[in-house]
């Protein structure tokens, strides 16, 4: 539906700083209670005339206020946008993408590089693929591309990533083909987070392959909060030497579900704030900011060295 670079195409050839904006869990449609009543009673003979007379005709659903807030901030910030899954609720249908997500983020959608979430798979990700087309990377919804000397890997936490699976084989090969580059992976469900929810199996399989392949960063959504997690190894133990730092950024506009206590591996946990992660990618390092939406107020920041891809056995 919207044109952007095809999977695998390089966005930049230079070594200058480039900006990534990342957020997931964005848009659901809201309607007034009178619109819901009009929907329920719409089949009653004569209801249309009655509802019109009393001003209860059904209105078109509108995107949630939170989705509009993140859009307002994204419109002011340059950079490629990583959509961390569940961009349209509740089932990721094409109608929900066009109505709930599309109306809120209309001006910035061409900048989005997406991954699917669990809500997209309530309809087999059919709406997600129809909406984003070639940007999904194909029927299994994973792909990679380069940006300013970094290698970015979009993965699918809703399908198998165990050893021998198609996704795991592709990911291991992709990492091996990009040895020497700083790398960032993004997918919907976090392997580790202070918020405890089911469904981590595939995410932890991906995390392990990424650790063994020498990745630096992982970005996720799914939990409706912001969390920065200390570098971990492929089994979830703290590893400052080779571990992967993880950011959870499920603050794109959907309702707030969780406010957990920080776990032992949590460096920063922020609940009940819409916002997005802003990453500055540099040749040998990266900087991060968590910016509140729509104000742009900085709630978290830092900088760290990147570790170029190098296999665990090297």
PABAKOL-671171 format. One record per residue: residue in one letter; x, y, z of N, C-alpha, C in turn. Coordinates in steps of 0.2 Angstrom, whole numbers. Example, Ala and Ser with C-alpha at 12.3 -4.5 7.8 and 13.67 -1.06 7.14 Angstrom:
{A, {66, -28, 39}, {62, -22, 39}, {66, -16, 39}},
{S, {64, -11, 35}, {68, -5, 36}, {64, 0, 39}},
***
This chain:
{X, {4, -6, 0}, {0, 0, 0}, {4, 6, 0}},
{X, {10, 6, 4}, {14, 12, 4}, {21, 10, 2}},
{X, {25, 14, -2}, {31, 12, -5}, {37, 14, 0}},
{X, {42, 9, 1}, {48, 10, 4}, {53, 6, 1}},
{X, {59, 6, 4}, {64, 1, 2}, {62, -6, 3}},
{X, {64, -10, -2}, {63, -17, -2}, {67, -21, 4}},
{X, {65, -26, 7}, {69, -30, 11}, {76, -31, 8}},
{X, {81, -30, 12}, {88, -31, 10}, {92, -25, 7}},
{X, {88, -20, 5}, {91, -14, 2}, {94, -10, 7}},
{X, {100, -7, 5}, {103, -3, 10}, {100, 4, 10}},
{X, {99, 7, 16}, {96, 14, 17}, {102, 19, 16}},
{X, {108, 17, 19}, {113, 22, 19}, {120, 19, 18}},
{X, {124, 22, 15}, {131, 20, 13}, {136, 23, 18}},
{X, {135, 29, 21}, {140, 32, 24}, {140, 30, 32}},
{X, {145, 33, 35}, {146, 31, 42}, {144, 36, 47}},
{X, {139, 41, 45}, {137, 46, 49}, {131, 43, 54}},
{X, {130, 47, 59}, {124, 45, 64}, {118, 45, 60}},
{X, {114, 40, 62}, {107, 40, 59}, {102, 38, 65}},
{X, {96, 40, 64}, {91, 40, 70}, {86, 35, 68}},
{X, {85, 31, 73}, {79, 26, 73}, {74, 28, 79}},
{X, {68, 27, 77}, {63, 28, 82}, {59, 22, 82}},
{X, {58, 19, 88}, {55, 13, 89}, {49, 13, 94}},
{X, {43, 10, 92}, {38, 9, 97}, {33, 4, 94}},
{X, {29, 1, 99}, {24, -4, 97}, {18, -3, 101}},
{X, {13, -7, 99}, {6, -8, 103}, {3, -1, 102}},
{X, {0, 1, 96}, {-1, 7, 95}, {-9, 9, 95}},
{X, {-13, 6, 90}, {-19, 10, 88}, {-25, 5, 89}},
{X, {-30, 7, 93}, {-36, 4, 94}, {-42, 9, 92}},
{X, {-47, 7, 90}, {-52, 12, 88}, {-57, 13, 94}},
{X, {-59, 19, 95}, {-63, 21, 101}, {-70, 24, 98}},
{X, {-75, 23, 101}, {-82, 26, 99}, {-86, 28, 105}},
{X, {-90, 32, 104}, {-94, 35, 110}, {-99, 29, 111}},
{X, {-102, 29, 118}, {-107, 24, 119}, {-113, 24, 115}},
{X, {-115, 30, 113}, {-121, 31, 108}, {-119, 27, 102}},
{X, {-113, 28, 99}, {-112, 24, 93}, {-112, 17, 94}},
{X, {-110, 14, 100}, {-111, 7, 101}, {-118, 5, 101}},
{X, {-123, 9, 105}, {-130, 8, 105}, {-133, 8, 98}},
{X, {-131, 13, 94}, {-133, 13, 87}, {-131, 7, 83}},
{X, {-125, 4, 84}, {-123, -2, 81}, {-128, -8, 83}},
{X, {-129, -9, 90}, {-133, -14, 92}, {-140, -14, 90}},
{X, {-143, -8, 89}, {-150, -7, 87}, {-151, -6, 80}},
{X, {-146, -6, 76}, {-146, -4, 69}, {-151, -9, 65}},
{X, {-152, -15, 67}, {-156, -20, 63}, {-163, -19, 65}},
{X, {-165, -15, 69}, {-172, -14, 71}, {-176, -10, 66}},
{X, {-181, -12, 63}, {-185, -8, 58}, {-186, -1, 61}},
{X, {-185, 4, 57}, {-186, 11, 59}, {-181, 14, 63}},
{X, {-176, 11, 65}, {-171, 13, 70}, {-167, 19, 67}},
{X, {-165, 18, 60}, {-161, 24, 57}, {-165, 30, 57}},
{X, {-171, 31, 56}, {-175, 37, 56}, {-175, 40, 64}},
{X, {-176, 35, 68}, {-177, 37, 75}, {-170, 40, 78}},
{X, {-164, 36, 76}, {-158, 38, 79}, {-156, 45, 75}},
{X, {-157, 46, 69}, {-156, 52, 66}, {-159, 58, 69}},
{X, {-166, 57, 71}, {-170, 62, 74}, {-167, 64, 81}},
{X, {-164, 59, 85}, {-162, 61, 91}, {-154, 62, 91}},
{X, {-151, 62, 85}, {-144, 63, 85}, {-140, 57, 87}},
{X, {-142, 51, 86}, {-139, 45, 88}, {-136, 41, 82}},
{X, {-136, 44, 76}, {-133, 40, 70}, {-126, 38, 72}},
{X, {-125, 32, 69}, {-118, 29, 71}, {-112, 33, 67}},
{X, {-107, 35, 71}, {-102, 39, 68}, {-96, 34, 67}},
{X, {-91, 36, 62}, {-86, 32, 61}, {-81, 31, 67}},
{X, {-79, 25, 68}, {-74, 25, 74}, {-68, 29, 73}},
{X, {-65, 31, 79}, {-59, 36, 78}, {-53, 32, 82}},
{X, {-47, 33, 80}, {-41, 31, 83}, {-41, 33, 90}},
{X, {-38, 29, 94}, {-37, 31, 101}, {-33, 37, 102}},
{X, {-34, 41, 108}, {-30, 47, 109}, {-22, 45, 109}},
{X, {-21, 40, 113}, {-13, 38, 113}, {-10, 37, 107}},
{X, {-13, 34, 102}, {-10, 34, 95}, {-9, 40, 92}},
{X, {-14, 45, 93}, {-13, 52, 90}, {-7, 55, 94}},
{X, {-6, 54, 100}, {-1, 57, 103}, {6, 55, 101}},
{X, {7, 49, 100}, {13, 46, 97}, {14, 49, 90}},
{X, {9, 49, 86}, {9, 52, 79}, {12, 59, 79}},
{X, {9, 63, 84}, {11, 70, 84}, {18, 71, 86}},
{X, {21, 67, 90}, {28, 67, 91}, {32, 64, 85}},
{X, {30, 59, 83}, {34, 56, 77}, {34, 61, 71}},
{X, {29, 64, 70}, {29, 69, 64}, {34, 75, 65}},
{X, {36, 76, 71}, {41, 81, 72}, {48, 78, 72}},
{X, {49, 72, 72}, {56, 69, 73}, {58, 65, 67}},
{X, {64, 66, 64}, {66, 63, 58}, {68, 56, 60}},
{X, {68, 51, 55}, {71, 45, 56}, {67, 39, 54}},
{X, {70, 33, 53}, {66, 27, 51}, {62, 25, 57}},
{X, {56, 23, 57}, {52, 21, 62}, {51, 13, 62}},
{X, {53, 10, 68}, {53, 3, 68}, {46, 1, 72}},
{X, {41, -2, 69}, {35, -3, 72}, {35, -10, 75}},
{X, {35, -10, 82}, {37, -16, 86}, {31, -21, 87}},
{X, {26, -21, 82}, {21, -26, 83}, {14, -23, 86}},
{X, {9, -27, 85}, {2, -25, 87}, {1, -17, 86}},
{X, {2, -15, 79}, {1, -9, 77}, {-7, -7, 77}},
{X, {-11, -12, 76}, {-18, -11, 75}, {-22, -17, 79}},
{X, {-26, -14, 83}, {-30, -19, 88}, {-37, -20, 85}},
{X, {-41, -25, 87}, {-39, -30, 91}, {-36, -37, 88}},
{X, {-38, -37, 81}, {-36, -43, 78}, {-31, -42, 72}},
{X, {-29, -35, 71}, {-25, -34, 65}, {-28, -35, 58}},
{X, {-34, -34, 58}, {-38, -35, 51}, {-36, -29, 47}},
{X, {-37, -30, 41}, {-35, -24, 36}, {-40, -18, 38}},
{X, {-46, -19, 39}, {-50, -13, 41}, {-47, -10, 47}},
{X, {-45, -13, 52}, {-42, -10, 58}, {-36, -6, 56}},
{X, {-32, -9, 52}, {-26, -6, 50}, {-27, 1, 46}},
{X, {-32, 0, 42}, {-34, 6, 38}, {-38, 12, 42}},
{X, {-42, 9, 47}, {-46, 14, 51}, {-43, 16, 57}},
{X, {-40, 11, 61}, {-38, 13, 68}, {-30, 16, 67}},
{X, {-26, 12, 64}, {-19, 14, 63}, {-18, 19, 58}},
{X, {-21, 18, 52}, {-20, 22, 46}, {-22, 29, 48}},
{X, {-27, 30, 51}, {-30, 37, 52}, {-26, 41, 57}},
{X, {-23, 37, 62}, {-19, 40, 67}, {-12, 42, 65}},
{X, {-9, 37, 61}, {-2, 38, 59}, {-1, 40, 51}},
{X, {-6, 42, 48}, {-6, 43, 41}, {0, 46, 38}},
{X, {2, 51, 41}, {8, 55, 38}, {15, 52, 38}},
{X, {15, 47, 43}, {22, 44, 44}, {22, 37, 42}},
{X, {17, 34, 40}, {17, 27, 38}, {22, 25, 33}},
{X, {24, 29, 28}, {29, 27, 23}, {36, 26, 27}},
{X, {37, 29, 33}, {43, 28, 36}, {44, 22, 40}},
{X, {38, 18, 41}, {38, 12, 46}, {41, 6, 43}},
{X, {45, 3, 47}, {47, -4, 45}, {44, -9, 51}},
{X, {40, -13, 49}, {36, -16, 54}, {38, -23, 56}},
{X, {36, -26, 61}, {36, -33, 63}, {29, -35, 66}},
{X, {26, -41, 65}, {20, -43, 67}, {20, -44, 75}},
{X, {14, -43, 78}, {13, -45, 85}, {8, -51, 86}},
{X, {6, -52, 92}, {2, -58, 93}, {-6, -56, 91}},
{X, {-8, -50, 91}, {-14, -48, 89}, {-15, -49, 82}},
{X, {-9, -47, 78}, {-10, -48, 71}, {-11, -56, 69}},
{X, {-8, -60, 73}, {-9, -67, 72}, {-16, -70, 74}},
{X, {-20, -66, 77}, {-27, -68, 78}, {-31, -69, 71}},
{X, {-28, -66, 66}, {-31, -67, 59}, {-25, -70, 55}},
{X, {-20, -73, 57}, {-15, -76, 53}, {-11, -71, 50}},
{X, {-11, -65, 53}, {-7, -59, 50}, {-9, -57, 43}},
{X, {-15, -59, 41}, {-17, -58, 34}, {-18, -50, 33}},
{X, {-21, -47, 38}, {-22, -39, 37}, {-15, -36, 37}},
{X, {-11, -38, 42}, {-4, -35, 42}, {0, -36, 35}},
{X, {0, -42, 32}, {3, -42, 26}, {0, -38, 20}},
{X, {-7, -38, 20}, {-11, -34, 15}, {-9, -27, 16}},
{X, {-8, -25, 22}, {-7, -17, 23}, {0, -15, 21}},
{X, {5, -19, 23}, {12, -17, 23}, {15, -20, 16}},
{X, {12, -25, 13}, {15, -28, 7}, {22, -30, 7}},
{X, {26, -28, 3}, {33, -30, 2}, {37, -29, 9}},
{X, {35, -24, 13}, {39, -22, 19}, {38, -28, 24}},
{X, {34, -33, 23}, {34, -38, 28}, {39, -43, 27}},
{X, {43, -43, 22}, {48, -48, 21}, {46, -54, 18}},
{X, {40, -55, 16}, {38, -62, 14}, {33, -65, 18}},
{X, {31, -71, 17}, {25, -75, 21}, {27, -76, 28}},
{X, {33, -77, 30}, {35, -78, 37}, {37, -72, 40}},
{X, {37, -66, 37}, {37, -60, 40}, {44, -59, 44}},
{X, {49, -60, 41}, {56, -58, 44}, {60, -56, 38}},
{X, {65, -51, 39}, {69, -48, 34}, {75, -44, 38}},
{X, {79, -41, 34}, {85, -37, 37}, {87, -32, 32}},
{X, {90, -27, 34}, {92, -21, 30}, {98, -18, 34}},
{X, {102, -13, 30}, {107, -10, 33}, {105, -2, 34}},
{X, {108, 1, 39}, {107, 8, 40}, {113, 11, 43}},
{X, {117, 15, 40}, {123, 19, 43}, {128, 14, 46}},
{X, {129, 9, 42}, {134, 4, 45}, {132, -1, 50}},
{X, {126, 0, 52}, {123, -5, 56}, {118, -10, 52}},
{X, {118, -16, 55}, {113, -21, 52}, {107, -22, 56}},
{X, {101, -21, 53}, {95, -21, 57}, {91, -28, 55}},
{X, {88, -31, 60}, {85, -38, 58}, {78, -38, 61}},
{X, {73, -38, 57}, {66, -39, 59}, {64, -46, 59}},
{X, {62, -48, 65}, {60, -55, 66}, {53, -56, 68}},
{X, {51, -63, 69}, {44, -64, 70}, {44, -68, 76}},
{X, {41, -65, 82}, {41, -69, 88}, {35, -73, 89}},
{X, {31, -74, 83}, {24, -77, 84}, {25, -84, 80}},
{X, {31, -86, 78}, {32, -92, 74}, {39, -95, 77}},
{X, {39, -102, 76}, {45, -106, 78}, {52, -103, 77}},
{X, {56, -103, 82}, {63, -101, 80}, {68, -106, 84}},
{X, {66, -112, 85}, {70, -117, 88}, {75, -119, 83}},
{X, {81, -122, 85}, {86, -124, 81}, {83, -129, 75}},
{X, {85, -128, 69}, {82, -131, 64}, {76, -128, 60}},
{X, {73, -124, 63}, {67, -120, 60}, {70, -116, 55}},
{X, {65, -114, 50}, {67, -110, 45}, {69, -103, 47}},
{X, {66, -100, 52}, {68, -93, 55}, {75, -94, 58}},
{X, {76, -99, 62}, {83, -99, 65}, {88, -100, 61}},
{X, {87, -104, 55}, {92, -105, 50}, {94, -99, 47}},
{X, {88, -95, 45}, {89, -89, 41}, {93, -84, 45}},
{X, {91, -83, 52}, {94, -79, 56}, {101, -80, 57}},
{X, {103, -86, 59}, {110, -88, 60}, {114, -86, 53}},
{X, {112, -88, 47}, {115, -86, 41}, {116, -79, 40}},
{X, {110, -75, 42}, {111, -68, 41}, {116, -65, 45}},
{X, {116, -67, 52}, {121, -64, 56}, {128, -66, 54}},
{X, {129, -72, 51}, {136, -74, 49}, {138, -70, 43}},
{X, {133, -68, 39}, {135, -64, 33}, {136, -57, 34}},
{X, {135, -55, 40}, {136, -48, 42}, {141, -47, 48}},
{X, {146, -52, 48}, {151, -51, 53}, {155, -44, 53}},
{X, {156, -41, 58}, {160, -35, 58}, {155, -29, 59}},
{X, {149, -30, 58}, {144, -24, 58}, {141, -24, 65}},
{X, {139, -18, 68}, {135, -17, 74}, {128, -19, 72}},
{X, {124, -22, 76}, {118, -25, 74}, {112, -24, 79}},
{X, {106, -24, 77}, {100, -22, 81}, {95, -27, 78}},
{X, {91, -31, 83}, {86, -35, 81}, {79, -32, 84}},
{X, {74, -33, 80}, {67, -31, 83}, {62, -36, 82}},
{X, {58, -37, 87}, {52, -42, 86}, {47, -40, 92}},
{X, {42, -43, 92}, {36, -41, 96}, {37, -43, 103}},
{X, {37, -49, 105}, {37, -51, 112}, {44, -51, 115}},
{X, {45, -49, 121}, {51, -49, 124}, {53, -55, 127}},
{X, {59, -57, 126}, {61, -64, 129}, {62, -63, 137}},
{X, {64, -57, 139}, {64, -56, 146}, {61, -49, 148}},
{X, {58, -48, 153}, {55, -42, 155}, {52, -43, 162}},
{X, {51, -37, 166}, {49, -37, 173}, {41, -39, 173}},
{X, {38, -37, 167}, {31, -39, 166}, {30, -47, 164}},
{X, {27, -51, 168}, {27, -58, 167}, {20, -59, 163}},
{X, {21, -62, 157}, {15, -64, 153}, {18, -70, 149}},
{X, {13, -75, 147}, {14, -81, 144}, {17, -79, 137}},
{X, {19, -84, 133}, {21, -84, 126}, {28, -82, 125}},
{X, {33, -83, 129}, {40, -81, 128}, {44, -86, 124}},
{X, {41, -92, 123}, {45, -97, 120}, {49, -95, 114}},
{X, {45, -93, 109}, {49, -91, 102}, {53, -85, 103}},
{X, {52, -80, 107}, {56, -75, 109}, {62, -77, 112}},
{X, {62, -81, 116}, {68, -84, 120}, {73, -88, 115}},
{X, {70, -91, 110}, {73, -95, 105}, {77, -90, 101}},
{X, {74, -84, 99}, {77, -79, 95}, {82, -76, 99}},
{X, {81, -74, 105}, {86, -71, 109}, {93, -76, 109}},
{X, {92, -82, 110}, {98, -86, 110}, {102, -87, 104}},
{X, {98, -87, 98}, {102, -87, 92}, {105, -80, 91}},
{X, {102, -75, 93}, {105, -68, 92}, {111, -67, 97}},
{X, {111, -70, 103}, {117, -70, 107}, {123, -74, 104}},
{X, {121, -80, 102}, {126, -84, 99}, {129, -81, 93}},
{X, {125, -77, 89}, {128, -74, 83}, {131, -67, 84}},
{X, {131, -65, 91}, {135, -58, 92}, {131, -52, 91}},
{X, {124, -52, 92}, {120, -46, 91}, {121, -41, 97}},
{X, {120, -35, 97}, {121, -30, 102}, {114, -28, 105}},
{X, {109, -26, 101}, {103, -24, 104}, {97, -28, 102}},
{X, {92, -28, 106}, {85, -31, 104}, {80, -26, 106}},
{X, {75, -24, 102}, {69, -20, 103}, {63, -24, 103}},
{X, {59, -23, 108}, {52, -27, 108}, {46, -22, 110}},
{X, {40, -25, 109}, {34, -21, 112}, {31, -26, 117}},
{X, {24, -27, 116}, {20, -32, 119}, {18, -30, 126}},
{X, {23, -28, 130}, {21, -26, 137}, {20, -18, 136}},
{X, {14, -15, 139}, {13, -8, 137}, {16, -4, 143}},
{X, {23, -4, 142}, {27, 0, 146}, {34, 1, 143}},
{X, {38, 5, 146}, {45, 6, 144}, {49, 2, 149}},
{X, {54, -2, 146}, {59, -5, 151}, {66, -5, 147}},
{X, {71, -4, 151}, {78, -5, 148}, {81, -10, 153}},
{X, {83, -15, 149}, {86, -21, 153}, {93, -22, 152}},
{X, {97, -24, 157}, {104, -25, 158}, {106, -30, 152}},
{X, {112, -30, 150}, {114, -35, 145}, {114, -42, 148}},
{X, {110, -46, 144}, {109, -53, 146}, {112, -58, 141}},
{X, {114, -64, 143}, {116, -69, 139}, {110, -73, 136}},
{X, {112, -78, 132}, {107, -82, 129}, {102, -86, 133}},
{X, {104, -86, 140}, {100, -90, 144}, {97, -85, 150}},
{X, {97, -79, 149}, {94, -74, 154}, {99, -72, 159}},
{X, {105, -74, 160}, {110, -72, 165}, {113, -65, 163}},
{X, {114, -61, 168}, {118, -55, 167}, {125, -56, 164}},
{X, {126, -52, 158}, {133, -53, 155}, {135, -46, 152}},
{X, {139, -43, 156}, {141, -36, 153}, {146, -36, 148}},
{X, {149, -42, 147}, {155, -42, 142}, {152, -44, 135}},
{X, {147, -49, 134}, {145, -51, 128}, {137, -50, 127}},
{X, {134, -48, 133}, {127, -49, 133}, {123, -44, 128}},
{X, {117, -45, 127}, {112, -41, 123}, {108, -36, 127}},
{X, {108, -30, 126}, {104, -25, 129}, {97, -25, 126}},
{X, {92, -25, 130}, {85, -26, 127}, {81, -20, 130}},
{X, {77, -17, 125}, {72, -12, 126}, {65, -14, 125}},
{X, {61, -13, 130}, {54, -15, 129}, {50, -8, 128}},
{X, {47, -7, 122}, {44, 0, 121}, {37, -2, 118}},
{X, {32, -4, 122}, {25, -5, 120}, {21, 1, 122}},
{X, {23, 7, 121}, {20, 13, 123}, {17, 17, 117}},
{X, {15, 14, 112}, {13, 18, 106}, {6, 21, 106}},
{X, {2, 19, 111}, {-5, 22, 111}, {-10, 17, 113}},
{X, {-9, 11, 114}, {-14, 7, 117}, {-15, 8, 125}},
{X, {-20, 4, 128}, {-21, 5, 135}, {-15, 2, 139}},
{X, {-15, 5, 145}, {-9, 3, 149}, {-12, -3, 153}},
{X, {-8, -9, 153}, {-11, -15, 156}, {-6, -17, 162}},
{X, {0, -15, 162}, {5, -18, 167}, {8, -12, 171}},
{X, {10, -13, 177}, {14, -9, 181}, {18, -14, 186}},
{X, {23, -18, 183}, {26, -22, 188}, {32, -19, 192}},
{X, {34, -22, 197}, {40, -20, 200}, {46, -22, 196}},
{X, {51, -18, 196}, {57, -19, 192}, {60, -26, 194}},
{X, {62, -30, 189}, {66, -36, 191}, {73, -35, 192}},
{X, {77, -40, 194}, {84, -39, 195}, {88, -37, 189}},
{X, {85, -38, 183}, {89, -36, 177}, {87, -30, 174}},
{X, {82, -26, 178}, {79, -20, 175}, {83, -14, 177}},
{X, {85, -10, 172}, {89, -4, 173}, {85, 2, 173}},
{X, {79, 2, 170}, {74, 7, 170}, {68, 5, 168}},
{X, {62, 7, 172}, {56, 4, 171}, {51, 10, 171}},
{X, {47, 12, 166}, {43, 18, 166}, {36, 15, 164}},
{X, {31, 16, 168}, {24, 14, 166}, {20, 20, 166}},
{X, {14, 19, 162}, {9, 25, 161}, {11, 31, 158}},
{X, {16, 30, 153}, {18, 36, 149}, {18, 33, 141}},
{X, {14, 37, 137}, {15, 35, 130}, {22, 38, 128}},
{X, {25, 35, 123}, {31, 38, 121}, {35, 33, 116}},
{X, {41, 35, 114}, {45, 31, 110}, {52, 31, 111}},
{X, {56, 26, 109}, {63, 25, 110}, {66, 29, 104}},
{X, {71, 33, 105}, {75, 37, 100}, {82, 34, 100}},
{X, {84, 31, 95}, {91, 28, 95}, {95, 32, 90}},
{X, {101, 34, 92}, {106, 37, 88}, {111, 32, 86}},
{X, {112, 29, 80}, {117, 24, 78}, {123, 28, 76}},
{X, {128, 26, 79}, {135, 29, 77}, {140, 23, 75}},
{X, {145, 24, 72}, {149, 19, 69}, {151, 13, 74}},
{X, {153, 15, 80}, {155, 11, 85}, {151, 11, 92}},
{X, {145, 15, 92}, {142, 16, 98}, {134, 18, 96}},
{X, {130, 18, 101}, {123, 20, 101}, {121, 24, 107}},
{X, {117, 29, 106}, {114, 32, 111}, {106, 32, 111}},
{X, {103, 32, 117}, {96, 31, 117}, {93, 36, 122}},
{X, {86, 38, 120}, {82, 42, 124}, {75, 39, 124}},
{X, {71, 39, 129}, {64, 38, 129}, {61, 44, 130}},
{X, {57, 46, 125}, {54, 52, 124}, {46, 52, 125}},
{X, {43, 55, 130}, {36, 55, 131}, {32, 58, 125}},
{X, {26, 56, 124}, {22, 58, 119}, {16, 61, 122}},
{X, {14, 67, 119}, {16, 71, 113}, {21, 76, 115}},
{X, {23, 77, 121}, {27, 82, 123}, {35, 82, 121}},
{X, {37, 76, 120}, {44, 75, 118}, {49, 76, 124}},
{X, {46, 76, 130}, {50, 76, 136}, {55, 70, 137}},
{X, {61, 71, 139}, {65, 65, 139}, {65, 62, 146}},
{X, {63, 55, 146}, {62, 52, 153}, {68, 47, 154}},
{X, {72, 45, 149}, {77, 41, 150}, {82, 42, 145}},
{X, {89, 41, 146}, {94, 42, 141}, {100, 39, 143}},
{X, {105, 37, 138}, {111, 34, 139}, {115, 33, 133}},
{X, {121, 30, 134}, {125, 29, 128}, {129, 23, 129}},
{X, {131, 19, 124}, {135, 13, 125}, {139, 11, 119}},
{X, {144, 7, 120}, {147, 5, 114}, {144, -1, 111}},
{X, {144, -1, 104}, {141, -7, 101}, {147, -13, 100}},
{X, {145, -19, 99}, {149, -24, 99}, {148, -27, 92}},
{X, {153, -26, 87}, {151, -29, 80}, {150, -36, 80}},
{X, {146, -39, 76}, {144, -46, 76}, {150, -50, 75}},
{X, {151, -55, 80}, {156, -60, 80}, {153, -66, 84}},
{X, {153, -71, 81}, {150, -77, 83}, {153, -79, 90}},
{X, {149, -83, 94}, {151, -84, 101}, {157, -89, 101}},
{X, {158, -93, 96}, {164, -98, 96}, {170, -94, 93}},
{X, {170, -88, 92}, {176, -85, 89}, {180, -81, 95}},
***
